[in-house]
Amino acid sequence: MTSSEARKTRTLVLHLAANPNPISIRLAPDAAADLESRLVQVVRNGHTHAVATVDGHEFVVNFAHVVAAHFA
């Protein structure tokens, strides 16, 4: 990954109810764009959602355990 590609990737930061340390997930650009517009709704409703990571894997998040989430 080049430095310009690294700047384009978005990191989803999750703060879980039972963990004092946030979890950071670097998302694929299309996954970040898809989730960004509805992140508030997904967290409020506690949906389980699979997100594509920048390295081509999937990460499944149960937003029912997420206290706060944001992009960095």
GUFITI-527609 format. One record per residue: residue number from 1; residue in one letter; chain; x, y, z of N, C-alpha, C in turn. Coordinates in steps of 0.1 Angstrom, whole numbers, plus 5000, padded with zeros to 4 digits. Example, Ala and Ser with C-alpha at 12.3 -4.5 7.8 and 13.67 -1.06 7.14 Angstrom:
seq = 1&type = A&mol = A&n.east = 5132&n.north = 4943&n.up = 5078&ca.east = 5123&ca.north = 4955&ca.up = 5078&c.east = 5132&c.north = 4967&c.up = 5078 .
seq = 2&type = S&mol = A&n.east = 5128&n.north = 4978&n.up = 5071&ca.east = 5137&ca.north = 4989&ca.up = 5071&c.east = 5129&c.north = 5000&c.up = 5079 .
! end
This chain:
seq = 1&type = M&mol = A&n.east = 5009&n.north = 4988&n.up = 5000&ca.east = 5000&ca.north = 5000&ca.up = 5000&c.east = 5009&c.north = 5012&c.up = 5000 .
seq = 2&type = T&mol = A&n.east = 5006&n.north = 5022&n.up = 4991&ca.east = 5014&ca.north = 5034&ca.up = 4991&c.east = 5009&c.north = 5044&c.up = 5002 .
seq = 3&type = S&mol = A&n.east = 5017&n.north = 5054&n.up = 5004&ca.east = 5013&ca.north = 5064&ca.up = 5014&c.east = 5000&c.north = 5071&c.up = 5010 .
seq = 4&type = S&mol = A&n.east = 4998&n.north = 5074&n.up = 4997&ca.east = 4986&ca.north = 5080&ca.up = 4993&c.east = 4974&c.north = 5071&c.up = 4995 .
seq = 5&type = E&mol = A&n.east = 4975&n.north = 5058&n.up = 4993&ca.east = 4965&ca.north = 5049&ca.up = 4995&c.east = 4962&c.north = 5048&c.up = 5010 .
seq = 6&type = A&mol = A&n.east = 4972&n.north = 5049&n.up = 5018&ca.east = 4970&ca.north = 5048&ca.up = 5033&c.east = 4962&c.north = 5060&c.up = 5038 .
seq = 7&type = R&mol = A&n.east = 4964&n.north = 5072&n.up = 5032&ca.east = 4957&ca.north = 5084&ca.up = 5036&c.east = 4942&c.north = 5083&c.up = 5032 .
seq = 8&type = K&mol = A&n.east = 4939&n.north = 5075&n.up = 5021&ca.east = 4925&ca.north = 5074&ca.up = 5016&c.east = 4917&c.north = 5064&c.up = 5024 .
seq = 9&type = T&mol = A&n.east = 4924&n.north = 5055&n.up = 5031&ca.east = 4917&ca.north = 5045&ca.up = 5039&c.east = 4911&c.north = 5051&c.up = 5052 .
seq = 10&type = R&mol = A&n.east = 4899&n.north = 5047&n.up = 5055&ca.east = 4893&ca.north = 5052&ca.up = 5067&c.east = 4894&c.north = 5042&c.up = 5078 .
seq = 11&type = T&mol = A&n.east = 4895&n.north = 5046&n.up = 5090&ca.east = 4896&ca.north = 5037&ca.up = 5102&c.east = 4884&c.north = 5038&c.up = 5110 .
seq = 12&type = L&mol = A&n.east = 4877&n.north = 5027&n.up = 5112&ca.east = 4865&ca.north = 5027&ca.up = 5121&c.east = 4870&c.north = 5024&c.up = 5135 .
seq = 13&type = V&mol = A&n.east = 4867&n.north = 5033&n.up = 5144&ca.east = 4871&ca.north = 5031&ca.up = 5158&c.east = 4858&c.north = 5028&c.up = 5166 .
seq = 14&type = L&mol = A&n.east = 4859&n.north = 5016&n.up = 5173&ca.east = 4848&ca.north = 5011&ca.up = 5181&c.east = 4852&c.north = 5012&c.up = 5196 .
seq = 15&type = H&mol = A&n.east = 4843&n.north = 5017&n.up = 5204&ca.east = 4844&ca.north = 5017&ca.up = 5218&c.east = 4834&c.north = 5007&c.up = 5224 .
seq = 16&type = L&mol = A&n.east = 4838&n.north = 4996&n.up = 5230&ca.east = 4829&ca.north = 4986&ca.up = 5234&c.east = 4826&c.north = 4988&c.up = 5249 .
seq = 17&type = A&mol = A&n.east = 4814&n.north = 4983&n.up = 5253&ca.east = 4809&ca.north = 4984&ca.up = 5267&c.east = 4819&c.north = 4978&c.up = 5277 .
seq = 18&type = A&mol = A&n.east = 4824&n.north = 4966&n.up = 5274&ca.east = 4832&ca.north = 4958&ca.up = 5283&c.east = 4847&c.north = 4959&c.up = 5281 .
seq = 19&type = N&mol = A&n.east = 4851&n.north = 4969&n.up = 5273&ca.east = 4865&ca.north = 4970&ca.up = 5270&c.east = 4870&c.north = 4984&c.up = 5271 .
seq = 20&type = P&mol = A&n.east = 4879&n.north = 4988&n.up = 5279&ca.east = 4883&ca.north = 5002&ca.up = 5280&c.east = 4892&c.north = 5007&c.up = 5268 .
seq = 21&type = N&mol = A&n.east = 4897&n.north = 4997&n.up = 5260&ca.east = 4905&ca.north = 5000&ca.up = 5249&c.east = 4897&c.north = 5000&c.up = 5236 .
seq = 22&type = P&mol = A&n.east = 4898&n.north = 5011&n.up = 5228&ca.east = 4890&ca.north = 5011&ca.up = 5215&c.east = 4897&c.north = 5001&c.up = 5205 .
seq = 23&type = I&mol = A&n.east = 4888&n.north = 4996&n.up = 5196&ca.east = 4893&ca.north = 4987&ca.up = 5186&c.east = 4893&c.north = 4996&c.up = 5173 .
seq = 24&type = S&mol = A&n.east = 4903&n.north = 4995&n.up = 5165&ca.east = 4904&ca.north = 5002&ca.up = 5153&c.east = 4905&c.north = 4992&c.up = 5141 .
seq = 25&type = I&mol = A&n.east = 4896&n.north = 4995&n.up = 5131&ca.east = 4896&ca.north = 4986&ca.up = 5119&c.east = 4897&c.north = 4995&c.up = 5107 .
seq = 26&type = R&mol = A&n.east = 4908&n.north = 4992&n.up = 5099&ca.east = 4910&ca.north = 4999&ca.up = 5087&c.east = 4901&c.north = 4993&c.up = 5076 .
seq = 27&type = L&mol = A&n.east = 4892&n.north = 5001&n.up = 5071&ca.east = 4882&ca.north = 4997&ca.up = 5062&c.east = 4886&c.north = 4999&c.up = 5047 .
seq = 28&type = A&mol = A&n.east = 4881&n.north = 4990&n.up = 5038&ca.east = 4882&ca.north = 4993&ca.up = 5024&c.east = 4874&c.north = 5005&c.up = 5021 .
seq = 29&type = P&mol = A&n.east = 4879&n.north = 5013&n.up = 5011&ca.east = 4872&ca.north = 5026&ca.up = 5008&c.east = 4857&c.north = 5024&c.up = 5005 .
seq = 30&type = D&mol = A&n.east = 4853&n.north = 5014&n.up = 4998&ca.east = 4838&ca.north = 5013&ca.up = 4995&c.east = 4831&c.north = 5009&c.up = 5007 .
seq = 31&type = A&mol = A&n.east = 4837&n.north = 5001&n.up = 5016&ca.east = 4830&ca.north = 4997&ca.up = 5029&c.east = 4828&c.north = 5009&c.up = 5038 .
seq = 32&type = A&mol = A&n.east = 4838&n.north = 5018&n.up = 5038&ca.east = 4838&ca.north = 5030&ca.up = 5047&c.east = 4827&c.north = 5039&c.up = 5041 .
seq = 33&type = A&mol = A&n.east = 4826&n.north = 5041&n.up = 5028&ca.east = 4816&ca.north = 5050&ca.up = 5022&c.east = 4802&c.north = 5044&c.up = 5025 .
seq = 34&type = D&mol = A&n.east = 4800&n.north = 5031&n.up = 5024&ca.east = 4787&ca.north = 5025&ca.up = 5027&c.east = 4783&c.north = 5027&c.up = 5041 .
seq = 35&type = L&mol = A&n.east = 4792&n.north = 5025&n.up = 5051&ca.east = 4789&ca.north = 5025&ca.up = 5065&c.east = 4788&c.north = 5039&c.up = 5070 .
seq = 36&type = E&mol = A&n.east = 4796&n.north = 5048&n.up = 5065&ca.east = 4797&ca.north = 5062&ca.up = 5070&c.east = 4783&c.north = 5069&c.up = 5071 .
seq = 37&type = S&mol = A&n.east = 4775&n.north = 5068&n.up = 5060&ca.east = 4763&ca.north = 5075&ca.up = 5060&c.east = 4752&c.north = 5069&c.up = 5069 .
seq = 38&type = R&mol = A&n.east = 4754&n.north = 5057&n.up = 5074&ca.east = 4744&ca.north = 5051&ca.up = 5083&c.east = 4750&c.north = 5045&c.up = 5096 .
seq = 39&type = L&mol = A&n.east = 4762&n.north = 5050&n.up = 5100&ca.east = 4768&ca.north = 5045&ca.up = 5112&c.east = 4760&c.north = 5048&c.up = 5124 .
seq = 40&type = V&mol = A&n.east = 4754&n.north = 5060&n.up = 5125&ca.east = 4746&ca.north = 5063&ca.up = 5137&c.east = 4734&c.north = 5054&c.up = 5138 .
seq = 41&type = Q&mol = A&n.east = 4727&n.north = 5051&n.up = 5127&ca.east = 4716&ca.north = 5042&ca.up = 5127&c.east = 4720&c.north = 5028&c.up = 5131 .
seq = 42&type = V&mol = A&n.east = 4731&n.north = 5023&n.up = 5126&ca.east = 4736&ca.north = 5010&ca.up = 5129&c.east = 4739&c.north = 5008&c.up = 5144 .
seq = 43&type = V&mol = A&n.east = 4745&n.north = 5018&n.up = 5150&ca.east = 4749&ca.north = 5018&ca.up = 5164&c.east = 4736&c.north = 5019&c.up = 5172 .
seq = 44&type = R&mol = A&n.east = 4727&n.north = 5028&n.up = 5169&ca.east = 4715&ca.north = 5029&ca.up = 5177&c.east = 4706&c.north = 5017&c.up = 5177 .
seq = 45&type = N&mol = A&n.east = 4706&n.north = 5010&n.up = 5165&ca.east = 4697&ca.north = 4998&ca.up = 5164&c.east = 4704&c.north = 4985&c.up = 5168 .
seq = 46&type = G&mol = A&n.east = 4717&n.north = 4986&n.up = 5170&ca.east = 4725&ca.north = 4974&ca.up = 5175&c.east = 4725&c.north = 4963&c.up = 5165 .
seq = 47&type = H&mol = A&n.east = 4727&n.north = 4966&n.up = 5152&ca.east = 4727&ca.north = 4957&ca.up = 5141&c.east = 4741&c.north = 4949&c.up = 5142 .
seq = 48&type = T&mol = A&n.east = 4741&n.north = 4937&n.up = 5136&ca.east = 4753&ca.north = 4930&ca.up = 5133&c.east = 4756&c.north = 4933&c.up = 5119 .
seq = 49&type = H&mol = A&n.east = 4769&n.north = 4937&n.up = 5116&ca.east = 4772&ca.north = 4941&ca.up = 5103&c.east = 4786&c.north = 4937&c.up = 5099 .
seq = 50&type = A&mol = A&n.east = 4788&n.north = 4931&n.up = 5087&ca.east = 4801&ca.north = 4927&ca.up = 5082&c.east = 4807&c.north = 4939&c.up = 5074 .
seq = 51&type = V&mol = A&n.east = 4819&n.north = 4942&n.up = 5077&ca.east = 4826&ca.north = 4952&ca.up = 5070&c.east = 4839&c.north = 4947&c.up = 5063 .
seq = 52&type = A&mol = A&n.east = 4842&n.north = 4952&n.up = 5051&ca.east = 4854&ca.north = 4947&ca.up = 5044&c.east = 4866&c.north = 4955&c.up = 5049 .
seq = 53&type = T&mol = A&n.east = 4876&n.north = 4949&n.up = 5052&ca.east = 4888&ca.north = 4955&ca.up = 5057&c.east = 4897&c.north = 4959&c.up = 5045 .
seq = 54&type = V&mol = A&n.east = 4907&n.north = 4967&n.up = 5047&ca.east = 4915&ca.north = 4972&ca.up = 5036&c.east = 4924&c.north = 4961&c.up = 5030 .
seq = 55&type = D&mol = A&n.east = 4926&n.north = 4950&n.up = 5038&ca.east = 4934&ca.north = 4939&ca.up = 5033&c.east = 4926&c.north = 4928&c.up = 5027 .
seq = 56&type = G&mol = A&n.east = 4913&n.north = 4931&n.up = 5025&ca.east = 4905&ca.north = 4921&ca.up = 5017&c.east = 4897&c.north = 4911&c.up = 5026 .
seq = 57&type = H&mol = A&n.east = 4898&n.north = 4912&n.up = 5039&ca.east = 4891&ca.north = 4903&ca.up = 5048&c.east = 4878&c.north = 4910&c.up = 5052 .
seq = 58&type = E&mol = A&n.east = 4869&n.north = 4902&n.up = 5059&ca.east = 4857&ca.north = 4907&ca.up = 5065&c.east = 4858&c.north = 4907&c.up = 5080 .
seq = 59&type = F&mol = A&n.east = 4852&n.north = 4917&n.up = 5086&ca.east = 4852&ca.north = 4918&ca.up = 5100&c.east = 4837&c.north = 4920&c.up = 5104 .
seq = 60&type = V&mol = A&n.east = 4832&n.north = 4911&n.up = 5113&ca.east = 4818&ca.north = 4912&ca.up = 5117&c.east = 4817&c.north = 4919&c.up = 5130 .
seq = 61&type = V&mol = A&n.east = 4809&n.north = 4930&n.up = 5131&ca.east = 4808&ca.north = 4937&ca.up = 5143&c.east = 4793&c.north = 4936&c.up = 5148 .
seq = 62&type = N&mol = A&n.east = 4792&n.north = 4933&n.up = 5161&ca.east = 4779&ca.north = 4933&ca.up = 5167&c.east = 4777&c.north = 4946&c.up = 5174 .
seq = 63&type = F&mol = A&n.east = 4770&n.north = 4955&n.up = 5167&ca.east = 4769&ca.north = 4969&ca.up = 5172&c.east = 4761&c.north = 4970&c.up = 5185 .
seq = 64&type = A&mol = A&n.east = 4755&n.north = 4959&n.up = 5189&ca.east = 4748&ca.north = 4959&ca.up = 5202&c.east = 4757&c.north = 4961&c.up = 5214 .
seq = 65&type = H&mol = A&n.east = 4770&n.north = 4958&n.up = 5212&ca.east = 4780&ca.north = 4959&ca.up = 5222&c.east = 4788&c.north = 4972&c.up = 5221 .
seq = 66&type = V&mol = A&n.east = 4785&n.north = 4980&n.up = 5211&ca.east = 4793&ca.north = 4992&ca.up = 5208&c.east = 4787&c.north = 5004&c.up = 5215 .
seq = 67&type = V&mol = A&n.east = 4794&n.north = 5011&n.up = 5224&ca.east = 4790&ca.north = 5023&ca.up = 5231&c.east = 4791&c.north = 5035&c.up = 5222 .
seq = 68&type = A&mol = A&n.east = 4802&n.north = 5036&n.up = 5215&ca.east = 4805&ca.north = 5047&ca.up = 5206&c.east = 4813&c.north = 5042&c.up = 5194 .
seq = 69&type = A&mol = A&n.east = 4811&n.north = 5048&n.up = 5182&ca.east = 4818&ca.north = 5045&ca.up = 5170&c.east = 4820&c.north = 5057&c.up = 5162 .
seq = 70&type = H&mol = A&n.east = 4832&n.north = 5058&n.up = 5156&ca.east = 4835&ca.north = 5070&ca.up = 5148&c.east = 4846&c.north = 5066&c.up = 5138 .
seq = 71&type = F&mol = A&n.east = 4847&n.north = 5075&n.up = 5128&ca.east = 4858&ca.north = 5073&ca.up = 5118&c.east = 4870&c.north = 5082&c.up = 5121 .
seq = 72&type = A&mol = A&n.east = 4881&n.north = 5077&n.up = 5119&ca.east = 4894&ca.north = 5085&ca.up = 5121&c.east = 4901&c.north = 5086&c.up = 5109 .
! end
